[in-house]
């Protein structure tokens, strides 16, 4: 449908522009042109030149090309103007703006995927959502889950296409390119879908990307929402899940917002408040006074639910050795980790410390 829109704009320009103008797609096919005899031609060499161009501008075979911007920031279409002179560059900029505007205007009115992109990115007024949904015949009050898949840099192409094959019904599930590294999936789910079921879907996405493309990705999961207006919140939750997971769940590649626990709260606290908390907890000695062996012992003690005997067994030390270490920690910090309240205080302090380090506030 975009091709028809492009051709309509190009033909309107024909009388006012004394040069050939047109559009190629990602395969180099001429999908719109003021010279209709060229429609359908394939300029495969132009694709490489456009991809290598700086700031979306390139020249090839006596023509000046400009990449048409889109929401994902990737080359999908490029406009061209006959000539390589300054006038061609100026005219090309105006043509690109006109074509981009026409495409975006059409998509906003007729494309459900673009509609959802605008919702999750906050580019549509809340009061306009239901009116636009009605125009698009989009089901508003159905449960949907939001997944955010993030790959590392350098980014690898093909992620969107592969995920799309996993969710082929484009009427109910939407795979949206957010930027070079992120893909959002808005999936319709049955009533009563539980968190573990979302985790299973996320795991399937992750395993497919690893197997087929060799990609190491992290998947953030937002809460299931019942209404379309809540999709932006769920999307932000999925983003937050990934960000918090990088700090507190470094070994996890599937991070569910509902399972973030206290880490979610700490992540959203002002750093000044976090620093004050550490100063209040560690009045006798700063947390940095504890060496790595002691911190390892503390973490093992927490992992084994404050059970002295089980922790000693996991550490391959005598029970009395562990008790001695815990007494040493008590003398240094004033906190007895065998006491539940002190253990909670210390656990939170460790998480606060980790958060501050991630933000560059602590060495």
TORKOL-4160 file (C-alpha; in steps of 0.2 Angstrom, whole numbers, padded with zeros to 4 digits, m for minus):
363
<pt num="1" X="0000" Y="0000" Z="0000"/>
<pt num="2" X="0015" Y="0012" Z="0003"/>
<pt num="3" X="0020" Y="0010" Z="m0015"/>
<pt num="4" X="0003" Y="0017" Z="m0021"/>
<pt num="5" X="0005" Y="0032" Z="m0009"/>
<pt num="6" X="0023" Y="0035" Z="m0015"/>
<pt num="7" X="0017" Y="0035" Z="m0033"/>
<pt num="8" X="0003" Y="0046" Z="m0030"/>
<pt num="9" X="0015" Y="0059" Z="m0022"/>
<pt num="10" X="0028" Y="0057" Z="m0035"/>
<pt num="11" X="0015" Y="0060" Z="m0049"/>
<pt num="12" X="0009" Y="0076" Z="m0040"/>
<pt num="13" X="0027" Y="0082" Z="m0040"/>
<pt num="14" X="0030" Y="0078" Z="m0058"/>
<pt num="15" X="0023" Y="0095" Z="m0065"/>
<pt num="16" X="0033" Y="0106" Z="m0053"/>
<pt num="17" X="0049" Y="0096" Z="m0053"/>
<pt num="18" X="0059" Y="0096" Z="m0069"/>
<pt num="19" X="0069" Y="0081" Z="m0063"/>
<pt num="20" X="0065" Y="0062" Z="m0062"/>
<pt num="21" X="0060" Y="0058" Z="m0044"/>
<pt num="22" X="0056" Y="0041" Z="m0036"/>
<pt num="23" X="0057" Y="0028" Z="m0023"/>
<pt num="24" X="0067" Y="0011" Z="m0021"/>
<pt num="25" X="0063" Y="m0002" Z="m0008"/>
<pt num="26" X="0075" Y="m0012" Z="0003"/>
<pt num="27" X="0078" Y="m0024" Z="m0012"/>
<pt num="28" X="0082" Y="m0010" Z="m0024"/>
<pt num="29" X="0066" Y="m0011" Z="m0034"/>
<pt num="30" X="0059" Y="0005" Z="m0040"/>
<pt num="31" X="0042" Y="0006" Z="m0032"/>
<pt num="32" X="0037" Y="0024" Z="m0037"/>
<pt num="33" X="0044" Y="0035" Z="m0051"/>
<pt num="34" X="0039" Y="0050" Z="m0061"/>
<pt num="35" X="0045" Y="0041" Z="m0076"/>
<pt num="36" X="0033" Y="0026" Z="m0076"/>
<pt num="37" X="0044" Y="0016" Z="m0088"/>
<pt num="38" X="0056" Y="0013" Z="m0074"/>
<pt num="39" X="0044" Y="0006" Z="m0062"/>
<pt num="40" X="0049" Y="m0012" Z="m0057"/>
<pt num="41" X="0067" Y="m0010" Z="m0062"/>
<pt num="42" X="0079" Y="m0017" Z="m0049"/>
<pt num="43" X="0094" Y="m0007" Z="m0044"/>
<pt num="44" X="0103" Y="m0020" Z="m0032"/>
<pt num="45" X="0119" Y="m0010" Z="m0032"/>
<pt num="46" X="0110" Y="0005" Z="m0026"/>
<pt num="47" X="0105" Y="m0004" Z="m0010"/>
<pt num="48" X="0123" Y="m0006" Z="m0005"/>
<pt num="49" X="0127" Y="0012" Z="m0009"/>
<pt num="50" X="0112" Y="0018" Z="0001"/>
<pt num="51" X="0116" Y="0007" Z="0016"/>
<pt num="52" X="0134" Y="0014" Z="0016"/>
<pt num="53" X="0129" Y="0032" Z="0015"/>
<pt num="54" X="0132" Y="0044" Z="0029"/>
<pt num="55" X="0117" Y="0053" Z="0037"/>
<pt num="56" X="0105" Y="0044" Z="0025"/>
<pt num="57" X="0113" Y="0053" Z="0010"/>
<pt num="58" X="0121" Y="0044" Z="m0005"/>
<pt num="59" X="0124" Y="0046" Z="m0024"/>
<pt num="60" X="0124" Y="0032" Z="m0037"/>
<pt num="61" X="0123" Y="0031" Z="m0056"/>
<pt num="62" X="0119" Y="0050" Z="m0058"/>
<pt num="63" X="0105" Y="0050" Z="m0044"/>
<pt num="64" X="0105" Y="0057" Z="m0026"/>
<pt num="65" X="0097" Y="0045" Z="m0014"/>
<pt num="66" X="0090" Y="0049" Z="0004"/>
<pt num="67" X="0084" Y="0036" Z="0016"/>
<pt num="68" X="0066" Y="0039" Z="0021"/>
<pt num="69" X="0065" Y="0039" Z="0040"/>
<pt num="70" X="0054" Y="0027" Z="0050"/>
<pt num="71" X="0050" Y="0022" Z="0068"/>
<pt num="72" X="0063" Y="0008" Z="0069"/>
<pt num="73" X="0077" Y="0019" Z="0061"/>
<pt num="74" X="0081" Y="0006" Z="0048"/>
<pt num="75" X="0082" Y="0007" Z="0029"/>
<pt num="76" X="0065" Y="0002" Z="0022"/>
<pt num="77" X="0063" Y="0014" Z="0008"/>
<pt num="78" X="0074" Y="0028" Z="0000"/>
<pt num="79" X="0069" Y="0042" Z="m0012"/>
<pt num="80" X="0080" Y="0047" Z="m0027"/>
<pt num="81" X="0081" Y="0063" Z="m0037"/>
<pt num="82" X="0090" Y="0064" Z="m0054"/>
<pt num="83" X="0107" Y="0073" Z="m0053"/>
<pt num="84" X="0122" Y="0074" Z="m0041"/>
<pt num="85" X="0123" Y="0093" Z="m0039"/>
<pt num="86" X="0118" Y="0104" Z="m0024"/>
<pt num="87" X="0101" Y="0107" Z="m0032"/>
<pt num="88" X="0098" Y="0088" Z="m0032"/>
<pt num="89" X="0103" Y="0087" Z="m0014"/>
<pt num="90" X="0091" Y="0101" Z="m0009"/>
<pt num="91" X="0077" Y="0095" Z="m0019"/>
<pt num="92" X="0080" Y="0077" Z="m0013"/>
<pt num="93" X="0078" Y="0083" Z="0005"/>
<pt num="94" X="0061" Y="0091" Z="0001"/>
<pt num="95" X="0055" Y="0075" Z="m0008"/>
<pt num="96" X="0061" Y="0064" Z="0006"/>
<pt num="97" X="0051" Y="0074" Z="0019"/>
<pt num="98" X="0035" Y="0074" Z="0008"/>
<pt num="99" X="0036" Y="0055" Z="0005"/>
<pt num="100" X="0040" Y="0051" Z="0023"/>
<pt num="101" X="0025" Y="0062" Z="0029"/>
<pt num="102" X="0013" Y="0054" Z="0016"/>
<pt num="103" X="0018" Y="0037" Z="0022"/>
<pt num="104" X="0017" Y="0041" Z="0041"/>
<pt num="105" X="0000" Y="0049" Z="0038"/>
<pt num="106" X="m0007" Y="0034" Z="0029"/>
<pt num="107" X="0000" Y="0022" Z="0042"/>
<pt num="108" X="m0007" Y="0031" Z="0056"/>
<pt num="109" X="m0024" Y="0031" Z="0049"/>
<pt num="110" X="m0024" Y="0013" Z="0042"/>
<pt num="111" X="m0010" Y="0002" Z="0050"/>
<pt num="112" X="m0013" Y="m0006" Z="0066"/>
<pt num="113" X="0005" Y="m0009" Z="0070"/>
<pt num="114" X="0009" Y="0009" Z="0068"/>
<pt num="115" X="m0005" Y="0013" Z="0079"/>
<pt num="116" X="0002" Y="0002" Z="0093"/>
<pt num="117" X="0019" Y="0009" Z="0091"/>
<pt num="118" X="0012" Y="0026" Z="0094"/>
<pt num="119" X="0003" Y="0020" Z="0110"/>
<pt num="120" X="0018" Y="0012" Z="0118"/>
<pt num="121" X="0029" Y="0026" Z="0113"/>
<pt num="122" X="0017" Y="0039" Z="0120"/>
<pt num="123" X="0015" Y="0047" Z="0103"/>
<pt num="124" X="m0004" Y="0048" Z="0104"/>
<pt num="125" X="m0016" Y="0057" Z="0116"/>
<pt num="126" X="m0025" Y="0045" Z="0128"/>
<pt num="127" X="m0042" Y="0053" Z="0122"/>
<pt num="128" X="m0038" Y="0048" Z="0104"/>
<pt num="129" X="m0034" Y="0030" Z="0107"/>
<pt num="130" X="m0052" Y="0023" Z="0107"/>
<pt num="131" X="m0057" Y="0034" Z="0092"/>
<pt num="132" X="m0042" Y="0028" Z="0082"/>
<pt num="133" X="m0045" Y="0010" Z="0087"/>
<pt num="134" X="m0063" Y="0011" Z="0081"/>
<pt num="135" X="m0058" Y="0017" Z="0064"/>
<pt num="136" X="m0045" Y="0003" Z="0063"/>
<pt num="137" X="m0058" Y="m0010" Z="0069"/>
<pt num="138" X="m0045" Y="m0014" Z="0083"/>
<pt num="139" X="m0051" Y="m0025" Z="0098"/>
<pt num="140" X="m0048" Y="m0014" Z="0113"/>
<pt num="141" X="m0053" Y="m0024" Z="0128"/>
<pt num="142" X="m0044" Y="m0040" Z="0126"/>
<pt num="143" X="m0030" Y="m0046" Z="0137"/>
<pt num="144" X="m0012" Y="m0044" Z="0130"/>
<pt num="145" X="0005" Y="m0047" Z="0136"/>
<pt num="146" X="0020" Y="m0036" Z="0131"/>
<pt num="147" X="0038" Y="m0044" Z="0128"/>
<pt num="148" X="0053" Y="m0033" Z="0124"/>
<pt num="149" X="0067" Y="m0043" Z="0116"/>
<pt num="150" X="0084" Y="m0034" Z="0117"/>
<pt num="151" X="0100" Y="m0040" Z="0108"/>
<pt num="152" X="0117" Y="m0034" Z="0111"/>
<pt num="153" X="0128" Y="m0023" Z="0100"/>
<pt num="154" X="0133" Y="m0025" Z="0086"/>
<pt num="155" X="0115" Y="m0028" Z="0081"/>
<pt num="156" X="0111" Y="m0043" Z="0069"/>
<pt num="157" X="0098" Y="m0041" Z="0056"/>
<pt num="158" X="0084" Y="m0054" Z="0054"/>
<pt num="159" X="0078" Y="m0054" Z="0072"/>
<pt num="160" X="0061" Y="m0046" Z="0067"/>
<pt num="161" X="0058" Y="m0058" Z="0053"/>
<pt num="162" X="0061" Y="m0073" Z="0063"/>
<pt num="163" X="0050" Y="m0068" Z="0078"/>
<pt num="164" X="0037" Y="m0064" Z="0065"/>
<pt num="165" X="0037" Y="m0082" Z="0060"/>
<pt num="166" X="0033" Y="m0087" Z="0078"/>
<pt num="167" X="0018" Y="m0075" Z="0078"/>
<pt num="168" X="0011" Y="m0077" Z="0061"/>
<pt num="169" X="m0007" Y="m0070" Z="0065"/>
<pt num="170" X="m0004" Y="m0052" Z="0061"/>
<pt num="171" X="m0022" Y="m0048" Z="0066"/>
<pt num="172" X="m0020" Y="m0052" Z="0085"/>
<pt num="173" X="m0001" Y="m0053" Z="0088"/>
<pt num="174" X="0011" Y="m0038" Z="0083"/>
<pt num="175" X="0030" Y="m0038" Z="0081"/>
<pt num="176" X="0036" Y="m0021" Z="0081"/>
<pt num="177" X="0054" Y="m0015" Z="0078"/>
<pt num="178" X="0058" Y="m0002" Z="0091"/>
<pt num="179" X="0076" Y="0002" Z="0087"/>
<pt num="180" X="0092" Y="m0006" Z="0081"/>
<pt num="181" X="0093" Y="m0018" Z="0096"/>
<pt num="182" X="0075" Y="m0019" Z="0103"/>
<pt num="183" X="0059" Y="m0028" Z="0096"/>
<pt num="184" X="0042" Y="m0027" Z="0105"/>
<pt num="185" X="0030" Y="m0041" Z="0104"/>
<pt num="186" X="0012" Y="m0037" Z="0109"/>
<pt num="187" X="0003" Y="m0054" Z="0110"/>
<pt num="188" X="m0015" Y="m0057" Z="0114"/>
<pt num="189" X="m0017" Y="m0070" Z="0128"/>
<pt num="190" X="m0031" Y="m0080" Z="0135"/>
<pt num="191" X="m0040" Y="m0074" Z="0150"/>
<pt num="192" X="m0031" Y="m0079" Z="0166"/>
<pt num="193" X="m0014" Y="m0081" Z="0158"/>
<pt num="194" X="m0001" Y="m0083" Z="0172"/>
<pt num="195" X="0016" Y="m0076" Z="0174"/>
<pt num="196" X="0024" Y="m0094" Z="0171"/>
<pt num="197" X="0015" Y="m0095" Z="0154"/>
<pt num="198" X="0023" Y="m0078" Z="0149"/>
<pt num="199" X="0040" Y="m0085" Z="0154"/>
<pt num="200" X="0037" Y="m0100" Z="0143"/>
<pt num="201" X="0033" Y="m0089" Z="0128"/>
<pt num="202" X="0049" Y="m0078" Z="0132"/>
<pt num="203" X="0060" Y="m0094" Z="0133"/>
<pt num="204" X="0053" Y="m0100" Z="0116"/>
<pt num="205" X="0058" Y="m0083" Z="0108"/>
<pt num="206" X="0075" Y="m0083" Z="0116"/>
<pt num="207" X="0079" Y="m0101" Z="0111"/>
<pt num="208" X="0073" Y="m0098" Z="0093"/>
<pt num="209" X="0084" Y="m0083" Z="0091"/>
<pt num="210" X="0099" Y="m0092" Z="0098"/>
<pt num="211" X="0097" Y="m0108" Z="0088"/>
<pt num="212" X="0092" Y="m0099" Z="0071"/>
<pt num="213" X="0103" Y="m0083" Z="0072"/>
<pt num="214" X="0115" Y="m0087" Z="0086"/>
<pt num="215" X="0109" Y="m0072" Z="0095"/>
<pt num="216" X="0111" Y="m0069" Z="0114"/>
<pt num="217" X="0096" Y="m0059" Z="0119"/>
<pt num="218" X="0087" Y="m0053" Z="0135"/>
<pt num="219" X="0068" Y="m0054" Z="0136"/>
<pt num="220" X="0059" Y="m0042" Z="0147"/>
<pt num="221" X="0041" Y="m0046" Z="0151"/>
<pt num="222" X="0027" Y="m0033" Z="0156"/>
<pt num="223" X="0011" Y="m0037" Z="0166"/>
<pt num="224" X="m0004" Y="m0043" Z="0156"/>
<pt num="225" X="m0016" Y="m0029" Z="0153"/>
<pt num="226" X="m0034" Y="m0029" Z="0149"/>
<pt num="227" X="m0036" Y="m0013" Z="0140"/>
<pt num="228" X="m0027" Y="m0005" Z="0125"/>
<pt num="229" X="m0023" Y="0011" Z="0135"/>
<pt num="230" X="m0013" Y="0001" Z="0147"/>
<pt num="231" X="m0001" Y="m0006" Z="0134"/>
<pt num="232" X="0011" Y="0009" Z="0136"/>
<pt num="233" X="0012" Y="0004" Z="0155"/>
<pt num="234" X="0016" Y="m0014" Z="0151"/>
<pt num="235" X="0029" Y="m0009" Z="0138"/>
<pt num="236" X="0038" Y="0002" Z="0151"/>
<pt num="237" X="0037" Y="m0012" Z="0163"/>
<pt num="238" X="0046" Y="m0024" Z="0151"/>
<pt num="239" X="0059" Y="m0010" Z="0148"/>
<pt num="240" X="0061" Y="m0008" Z="0167"/>
<pt num="241" X="0063" Y="m0027" Z="0169"/>
<pt num="242" X="0078" Y="m0027" Z="0157"/>
<pt num="243" X="0086" Y="m0012" Z="0166"/>
<pt num="244" X="0083" Y="m0019" Z="0184"/>
<pt num="245" X="0089" Y="m0036" Z="0178"/>
<pt num="246" X="0105" Y="m0030" Z="0172"/>
<pt num="247" X="0109" Y="m0024" Z="0190"/>
<pt num="248" X="0101" Y="m0037" Z="0201"/>
<pt num="249" X="0098" Y="m0052" Z="0190"/>
<pt num="250" X="0114" Y="m0053" Z="0180"/>
<pt num="251" X="0113" Y="m0071" Z="0177"/>
<pt num="252" X="0095" Y="m0071" Z="0171"/>
<pt num="253" X="0090" Y="m0068" Z="0152"/>
<pt num="254" X="0072" Y="m0069" Z="0155"/>
<pt num="255" X="0066" Y="m0055" Z="0167"/>
<pt num="256" X="0048" Y="m0054" Z="0172"/>
<pt num="257" X="0042" Y="m0037" Z="0179"/>
<pt num="258" X="0031" Y="m0046" Z="0192"/>
<pt num="259" X="0046" Y="m0056" Z="0199"/>
<pt num="260" X="0058" Y="m0041" Z="0202"/>
<pt num="261" X="0053" Y="m0039" Z="0220"/>
<pt num="262" X="0062" Y="m0026" Z="0230"/>
<pt num="263" X="0075" Y="m0023" Z="0217"/>
<pt num="264" X="0062" Y="m0014" Z="0207"/>
<pt num="265" X="0059" Y="m0002" Z="0222"/>
<pt num="266" X="0077" Y="0001" Z="0225"/>
<pt num="267" X="0080" Y="0005" Z="0206"/>
<pt num="268" X="0068" Y="0019" Z="0207"/>
<pt num="269" X="0075" Y="0027" Z="0223"/>
<pt num="270" X="0085" Y="0043" Z="0222"/>
<pt num="271" X="0103" Y="0039" Z="0223"/>
<pt num="272" X="0105" Y="0052" Z="0238"/>
<pt num="273" X="0093" Y="0042" Z="0248"/>
<pt num="274" X="0102" Y="0026" Z="0244"/>
<pt num="275" X="0118" Y="0033" Z="0250"/>
<pt num="276" X="0110" Y="0039" Z="0266"/>
<pt num="277" X="0103" Y="0022" Z="0269"/>
<pt num="278" X="0121" Y="0014" Z="0268"/>
<pt num="279" X="0128" Y="0027" Z="0280"/>
<pt num="280" X="0114" Y="0023" Z="0292"/>
<pt num="281" X="0116" Y="0004" Z="0291"/>
<pt num="282" X="0135" Y="0003" Z="0292"/>
<pt num="283" X="0138" Y="0016" Z="0306"/>
<pt num="284" X="0153" Y="0006" Z="0313"/>
<pt num="285" X="0162" Y="0002" Z="0297"/>
<pt num="286" X="0158" Y="0005" Z="0278"/>
<pt num="287" X="0152" Y="m0010" Z="0268"/>
<pt num="288" X="0169" Y="m0009" Z="0259"/>
<pt num="289" X="0177" Y="m0015" Z="0274"/>
<pt num="290" X="0171" Y="m0033" Z="0270"/>
<pt num="291" X="0183" Y="m0043" Z="0259"/>
<pt num="292" X="0177" Y="m0054" Z="0244"/>
<pt num="293" X="0178" Y="m0070" Z="0254"/>
<pt num="294" X="0167" Y="m0063" Z="0268"/>
<pt num="295" X="0154" Y="m0056" Z="0255"/>
<pt num="296" X="0154" Y="m0073" Z="0246"/>
<pt num="297" X="0150" Y="m0081" Z="0263"/>
<pt num="298" X="0136" Y="m0069" Z="0266"/>
<pt num="299" X="0128" Y="m0072" Z="0249"/>
<pt num="300" X="0129" Y="m0091" Z="0252"/>
<pt num="301" X="0121" Y="m0089" Z="0269"/>
<pt num="302" X="0106" Y="m0079" Z="0261"/>
<pt num="303" X="0105" Y="m0092" Z="0247"/>
<pt num="304" X="0102" Y="m0106" Z="0260"/>
<pt num="305" X="0089" Y="m0096" Z="0269"/>
<pt num="306" X="0100" Y="m0092" Z="0284"/>
<pt num="307" X="0103" Y="m0110" Z="0288"/>
<pt num="308" X="0120" Y="m0112" Z="0296"/>
<pt num="309" X="0122" Y="m0131" Z="0294"/>
<pt num="310" X="0117" Y="m0131" Z="0276"/>
<pt num="311" X="0128" Y="m0116" Z="0272"/>
<pt num="312" X="0143" Y="m0124" Z="0280"/>
<pt num="313" X="0140" Y="m0139" Z="0270"/>
<pt num="314" X="0139" Y="m0129" Z="0253"/>
<pt num="315" X="0155" Y="m0120" Z="0258"/>
<pt num="316" X="0164" Y="m0136" Z="0263"/>
<pt num="317" X="0168" Y="m0129" Z="0280"/>
<pt num="318" X="0165" Y="m0134" Z="0298"/>
<pt num="319" X="0149" Y="m0127" Z="0306"/>
<pt num="320" X="0160" Y="m0119" Z="0319"/>
<pt num="321" X="0170" Y="m0110" Z="0306"/>
<pt num="322" X="0155" Y="m0102" Z="0298"/>
<pt num="323" X="0149" Y="m0097" Z="0316"/>
<pt num="324" X="0165" Y="m0088" Z="0318"/>
<pt num="325" X="0164" Y="m0079" Z="0302"/>
<pt num="326" X="0146" Y="m0073" Z="0306"/>
<pt num="327" X="0152" Y="m0067" Z="0323"/>
<pt num="328" X="0166" Y="m0058" Z="0314"/>
<pt num="329" X="0153" Y="m0049" Z="0302"/>
<pt num="330" X="0143" Y="m0045" Z="0318"/>
<pt num="331" X="0158" Y="m0036" Z="0325"/>
<pt num="332" X="0162" Y="m0027" Z="0309"/>
<pt num="333" X="0145" Y="m0021" Z="0305"/>
<pt num="334" X="0134" Y="m0022" Z="0321"/>
<pt num="335" X="0122" Y="m0034" Z="0311"/>
<pt num="336" X="0119" Y="m0052" Z="0316"/>
<pt num="337" X="0114" Y="m0061" Z="0300"/>
<pt num="338" X="0107" Y="m0075" Z="0311"/>
<pt num="339" X="0093" Y="m0063" Z="0316"/>
<pt num="340" X="0080" Y="m0061" Z="0303"/>
<pt num="341" X="0078" Y="m0042" Z="0304"/>
<pt num="342" X="0097" Y="m0039" Z="0303"/>
<pt num="343" X="0098" Y="m0051" Z="0289"/>
<pt num="344" X="0084" Y="m0042" Z="0279"/>
<pt num="345" X="0093" Y="m0025" Z="0283"/>
<pt num="346" X="0109" Y="m0032" Z="0276"/>
<pt num="347" X="0102" Y="m0040" Z="0261"/>
<pt num="348" X="0094" Y="m0023" Z="0256"/>
<pt num="349" X="0110" Y="m0014" Z="0259"/>
<pt num="350" X="0119" Y="m0026" Z="0248"/>
<pt num="351" X="0106" Y="m0023" Z="0234"/>
<pt num="352" X="0107" Y="m0004" Z="0237"/>
<pt num="353" X="0126" Y="m0005" Z="0235"/>
<pt num="354" X="0125" Y="m0015" Z="0219"/>
<pt num="355" X="0113" Y="m0002" Z="0212"/>
<pt num="356" X="0124" Y="0013" Z="0216"/>
<pt num="357" X="0139" Y="0004" Z="0208"/>
<pt num="358" X="0129" Y="0002" Z="0192"/>
<pt num="359" X="0125" Y="0020" Z="0192"/>
<pt num="360" X="0143" Y="0025" Z="0194"/>
<pt num="361" X="0141" Y="0033" Z="0211"/>
<pt num="362" X="0152" Y="0020" Z="0221"/>
<pt num="363" X="0168" Y="0013" Z="0217"/>
